Amino acid sequence: MLIFKKIRIFAVIIFLFMTLIYSFQTLRSIVNYKTFLIMGLACVSTWFCKYMAWEADFTMTLVSVAIIFPVVFSISSAYQRRESALKELAVLRSNALSFYYSSRDWSNDSGEACITEIKQLQTALFEQIRTFLTSPENKAHAFEKPIFNTFSDLSKVVGKLRQHGLTPSEITRIGQYHNNMMIAFNVMKTIFYYRTPIALRTYYRFFIYVFSVLYAPYFAQMKHSANLPDYLIYTMPMMYSAILVSLDNIQQHLEKPFDGVGEDDIQINVEEYTQLLT
């Protein structure tokens, strides 16, 4: 029985170790310098309150009202924006493919040059959109004009298709695909420029920073209320600080779904799309 008990303990340790390794990449994206800064500030504040014998039994309701609720609301809003951006990316890709396949399959053999031009323009378009969405906001406006120029070139190609066997109704259908592509891009552009309420994010971040100092007397009195050793007293402010700052980091990653930082970011894979244009 002792051997089986040791095996179980060893298996649990291995499981926890593998889980930690698997989660390391994700944890690294939500733990940054701010996490350690606030944790350090919380520990120093708690030590100072213990030294000065400043102790108080505060209610934790303030944390829920001032921090947790606004953070969760902001994360939910950022997540909905990310889902909307994913949907519009799918609309952009599907209409672009419909544009290409319809032009290729409905035209006669003389339209091969137009089909090649559409393929090149769509590849350039997705590369330009990727560059635009991954650029800093203060530099992104410079990348907008080339995108709309490419949309204009695609519109001109639609006019050329009339000479290669496409009927007016088929031209109209392809024009609708082109219009849907532009709508999807403009929705993604709006999501890129406009964020969740700035005032709300400033509000709860202020309280995250203040919390580590404001609640130091509460953590200092836990030695008596919870009968904890001295070294364990500092684990509570560190844990609270790490949780709150990590939630804020999660919100920041979801806030910018195209910046390439974080595992939840939206990837515009131009190479994958180009392989579909055969």
Secondary structure as UniProt FT lines:
FT   HELIX           2..30
FT   HELIX           33..52
FT   HELIX           61..63
FT   HELIX           64..68
FT   HELIX           69..106
FT   HELIX           109..111
FT   HELIX           112..133
FT   HELIX           137..140
FT   HELIX           141..143
FT   HELIX           144..160
FT   HELIX           161..164
FT   HELIX           168..193
FT   HELIX           198..214
FT   HELIX           216..220
FT   HELIX           222..225
FT   HELIX           230..233
FT   HELIX           235..255
FT   TURN            257..258
FT   TURN            263..264
FT   HELIX           270..276
//
